Amino acid sequence: MPDAFSFRLLATDGAARRGEIATPHGLVATPAFMPVGTQATVKGLPPEAVRASGTDILLGNTYHLMLRPGADRIAALGGLHRFMNWPHAILTDSGGFQVMSLSELRKVEDKGVTFRSHLDGALVELTPERAVEIQTLLGSDIAMQLDECLKLPAPHRELDPELSLPYRPYHRHQRRLYLTPGEIVRVEVEIWPTSMVFRKGHRIRLDIQPRDGVGSASYMHYHADYNTGTNTIHAGGDKESYLLLPVIPARNA
C-alpha cells in the first residue's frame, strides 16, 4: 500500500461537501459512516459483512486496546489491520472519551491521565505522547490526539481552581448551579485541542450554541431539559467576552 495521505474535494452543494480521503489502506468517501469496532471488532458482524454494507473505515479504541490485548501484542501479530482481518482504513481514537465516561476511575493532571483499569484495577497512565505511541504500534491510518470530552451546560460551570489552567478550564461537575431569570454569569469553555494549522491570511470563526454538533444538529451527549429558553451572550465593557488562542513559535531549522 502507498504511504500517501491526502484529501480531495469532489463536489459541493451549498454547505454540503463530498470528498475522498486517500489512506495507506484505501480510499474513504466523505461524508462517511464509520462503524465502531471498540475492541478490534464490530460486534455481531464479520469483516466481510461490514465491508459489504459500504463501509470504508472502522474505528478502534486506544484505551480498550491498550488494556486488552495490548498494543505491543497487536504490533507483534502484524498490526491492527491484520489482527482484526480488516485490510481497509482504520481510525483510532485517543482514549479521551474514556477520560469523561470513566471519570470515577481516573485522575487528570496537566501531564495526562491515570486510570484504574476497569478490568483488574491496575493503574495505567495515558499521556498525549503515550496515546500517539500506542496508535503507532496499532498501525492505524488516522490517529487522534489525546483530548478530554466535557459536558458543559451552564449549570456545570463551577471550576476546579487547582486543576484549571489559563488555557484549560477544568470543571468539577459535582453540582448544578441553576440560573435565575436575568442572572448574568461567567462561563469558561474549553476548545478541544486540534492538529489544525492556521496560516497567514486564514480566518477563524467561532460558533457558540447550547448543544453539541453544528447548526441544527441534535443533542449528542446530554438532555437539554435544563437549558431551555433564550441564551444571551454579553460582550463589551465589564462583561468582555474573548477567545484565547495559543501561538506556537516557528522552529529554527
Phi and psi in degrees as a GROMACS rama.xvg file:
@    title "Ramachandran Plot"
@    xaxis  label "Phi"
@    yaxis  label "Psi"
@TYPE xy
-70.8752  155.121  PRO-2
-89.3427  -5.31123  ASP-3
-65.0609  141.92  ALA-4
-132.109  125.59  PHE-5
-155.463  164.846  SER-6
-126.28  138.331  PHE-7
-129.477  126.227  ARG-8
-84.1482  123.343  LEU-9
-99.9097  -36.8629  LEU-10
-161.645  155.504  ALA-11
-133.835  153.888  THR-12
-149.634  92.6807  ASP-13
68.2758  -127.088  GLY-14
-84.7802  -9.28554  ALA-15
-79.1644  144.316  ALA-16
-134.618  145.553  ARG-17
-121.681  130.056  ARG-18
-141.677  -169.482  GLY-19
-152.197  124.337  GLU-20
-100.437  126.994  ILE-21
-96.3653  123.957  ALA-22
-123.85  166.817  THR-23
-60.6903  -16.1881  PRO-24
-117.852  31.7983  HIS-25
114.315  175.994  GLY-26
-88.0822  147.693  LEU-27
-124.95  115.081  VAL-28
-76.5368  136.129  ALA-29
-120.309  145.649  THR-30
-66.9162  151.997  PRO-31
-125.211  144.102  ALA-32
-91.5217  121.252  PHE-33
-115.636  99.0536  MET-34
-60.4147  148.111  PRO-35
-93.3909  118.359  VAL-36
-114.163  66.0744  GLY-37
-46.6829  -51.1833  THR-38
-107.535  45.1965  GLN-39
68.1426  26.5335  ALA-40
-161.127  144.329  THR-41
-88.9957  111.95  VAL-42
-58.7717  129.832  LYS-43
87.4088  -3.77565  GLY-44
-132.47  131.287  LEU-45
-72.8592  157.501  PRO-46
-54.0747  -35.7454  PRO-47
-62.8072  -39.7228  GLU-48
-69.2586  -36.9757  ALA-49
-63.5345  -44.2737  VAL-50
-64.9874  -38.7718  ARG-51
-64.7955  -21.2933  ALA-52
-76.7731  -5.14744  SER-53
98.9659  10.6477  GLY-54
-74.8079  132.253  THR-55
-102.331  -23.5981  ASP-56
-146.166  142.277  ILE-57
-116.278  161.158  LEU-58
-113.261  134.64  LEU-59
-119.64  157.675  GLY-60
-109.861  121.879  ASN-61
-61.4431  -45.3817  THR-62
-60.7937  -51.2365  TYR-63
-67.8325  -39.7789  HIS-64
-71.9464  -27.648  LEU-65
-63.9678  -38.3626  MET-66
-78.7625  -40.7892  LEU-67
-157.199  117.782  ARG-68
-89.2655  -2.10895  PRO-69
105.767  138.818  GLY-70
-65.6935  -38.424  ALA-71
-63.8598  -39.8553  ASP-72
-67.1836  -41.9005  ARG-73
-62.8441  -41.058  ILE-74
-62.3112  -41.537  ALA-75
-66.1116  -25.3457  ALA-76
-90.3944  7.56449  LEU-77
107.757  6.16488  GLY-78
96.3231  168.322  GLY-79
-65.902  -37.1948  LEU-80
-59.1985  -47.3132  HIS-81
-70.5386  -38.9635  ARG-82
-60.1038  -39.8278  PHE-83
-102.156  7.43755  MET-84
56.4394  45.9008  ASN-85
-129.879  100.427  TRP-86
-82.7221  6.5492  PRO-87
-102.177  -171.56  HIS-88
-67.0535  146.972  ALA-89
-134.267  135.074  ILE-90
-109.74  133.331  LEU-91
-112.547  132.365  THR-92
-81.8228  175.063  ASP-93
-91.5657  -12.3748  SER-94
96.3646  -2.10725  GLY-95
-64.76  -32.8559  GLY-96
-62.3995  -35.234  PHE-97
-69.0831  -22.4998  GLN-98
-59.5799  -34.7548  VAL-99
-86.4669  -49.9256  MET-100
-70.8547  -25.7405  SER-101
-110.35  39.3982  LEU-102
-59.521  -27.0338  SER-103
-76.9007  -9.94105  GLU-104
-116.392  16.0317  LEU-105
-139.991  160.798  ARG-106
-130.456  125.013  LYS-107
-100.075  130.603  VAL-108
-128.475  173.515  GLU-109
-63.4333  -31.6568  ASP-110
-81.1789  -16.9674  LYS-111
159.37  -154.875  GLY-112
-133.986  141.445  VAL-113
-111.063  122.876  THR-114
-101.961  150.46  PHE-115
-102.71  113.562  ARG-116
-50.9316  133.143  SER-117
-75.0018  -6.28761  HIS-118
-89.2456  -51.4121  LEU-119
-133.902  4.45373  ASP-120
83.7499  1.02311  GLY-121
-68.3454  147.35  ALA-122
-81.5648  131.518  LEU-123
-132.351  128.574  VAL-124
-100.725  134.872  GLU-125
-128.099  112.074  LEU-126
-109.411  166.726  THR-127
-55.1323  -40.6533  PRO-128
-66.7522  -41.8854  GLU-129
-67.8399  -35.7999  ARG-130
-62.0496  -41.3766  ALA-131
-68.3832  -40.5437  VAL-132
-60.8837  -43.5959  GLU-133
-62.5618  -44.9854  ILE-134
-67.7889  -29.6389  GLN-135
-67.2497  -41.4541  THR-136
-64.1868  -37.7529  LEU-137
-67.6662  -31.9684  LEU-138
81.8955  29.7616  GLY-139
-70.1048  158.114  SER-140
-80.8662  -35.9805  ASP-141
-125.948  120.183  ILE-142
-109.843  147.631  ALA-143
-110.678  145.313  MET-144
-75.0643  152.969  GLN-145
-66.0489  123.743  LEU-146
-129.138  179.246  ASP-147
-132.961  116.22  GLU-148
-81.6755  128.588  CYS-149
-117.256  144.197  LEU-150
-98.2402  115.169  LYS-151
-133.553  65.878  LEU-152
-78.3601  161.064  PRO-153
-56.276  -34.3716  ALA-154
-60.8934  -18.6533  PRO-155
-106.197  38.135  HIS-156
-84.3776  -7.47779  ARG-157
-63.29  127.531  GLU-158
-94.5123  154.165  LEU-159
-96.1229  109.658  ASP-160
-65.8475  -25.0142  PRO-161
-79.1172  -32.4321  GLU-162
-97.7838  -17.6731  LEU-163
-73.2684  143.203  SER-164
-122.167  162.871  LEU-165
-55.3828  -33.7842  PRO-166
-102.788  1.39406  TYR-167
-147.73  93.9311  ARG-168
-68.6656  138.838  PRO-169
-117.397  120.122  TYR-170
-99.1715  139.071  HIS-171
-73.0547  -39.2794  ARG-172
56.2952  40.5267  HIS-173
-104.185  -17.4096  GLN-174
-158.838  160.458  ARG-175
-98.9401  128.458  ARG-176
-106.077  93.2549  LEU-177
-72.4937  148.159  TYR-178
-91.2035  149.54  LEU-179
-99.78  152.958  THR-180
-54.094  127.449  PRO-181
87.7348  -7.83983  GLY-182
-72.1681  137.206  GLU-183
-109.717  126.278  ILE-184
-130.197  158.585  VAL-185
-89.5232  131.388  ARG-186
-127.276  124.351  VAL-187
-105.948  126.144  GLU-188
-120.789  126.699  VAL-189
-82.2072  136.958  GLU-190
-96.5109  120.072  ILE-191
-59.3425  145.693  TRP-192
-61.104  144.216  PRO-193
-134.533  169.918  THR-194
-102.84  19.8087  SER-195
-73.9503  145.55  MET-196
-115.541  120.957  VAL-197
-101.823  119.995  PHE-198
-100.154  169.83  ARG-199
-54.9838  129.991  LYS-200
96.7314  -15.2096  GLY-201
-72.9233  154.611  HIS-202
-117.644  147.551  ARG-203
-117.374  127.319  ILE-204
-113.446  132.229  ARG-205
-108.593  118.959  LEU-206
-101.979  130.234  ASP-207
-116.919  126.008  ILE-208
-153.126  153.238  GLN-209
-84.7049  44.9775  PRO-210
-162.208  168.366  ARG-211
-82.252  164.404  ASP-212
87.6355  -169.999  GLY-213
-125.295  142.069  VAL-214
63.3042  -121.233  GLY-215
-99.2417  21.9756  SER-216
-61.5222  153.593  ALA-217
-74.4833  163.482  SER-218
-69.1541  134.358  TYR-219
-101.215  -48.3483  MET-220
-109.256  -15.4212  HIS-221
-151.682  159.056  TYR-222
-85.0126  141.059  HIS-223
-102.157  31.7686  ALA-224
-64.7714  -23.3426  ASP-225
-98.5887  6.47691  TYR-226
-128.155  54.0953  ASN-227
-104.088  169.111  THR-228
90.61  -158.363  GLY-229
-100.492  132.673  THR-230
-103.425  125.222  ASN-231
-112.98  127.826  THR-232
-101.373  123.283  ILE-233
-97.0962  136.643  HIS-234
-140.985  145.459  ALA-235
94.3616  157.811  GLY-236
64.086  -135.844  GLY-237
-82.7048  2.82095  ASP-238
-120.609  46.7786  LYS-239
-66.028  132.054  GLU-240
-104.888  142.95  SER-241
-150.181  161.243  TYR-242
-117.304  121.631  LEU-243
-97.3004  118.652  LEU-244
-119.007  136.197  LEU-245
-78.3645  146.899  PRO-246
-116.888  117.635  VAL-247
-98.7866  116.156  ILE-248
-66.402  149.82  PRO-249
-68.0734  142.806  ALA-250
-80.3776  143.467  ARG-251
-77.6223  132.884  ASN-252
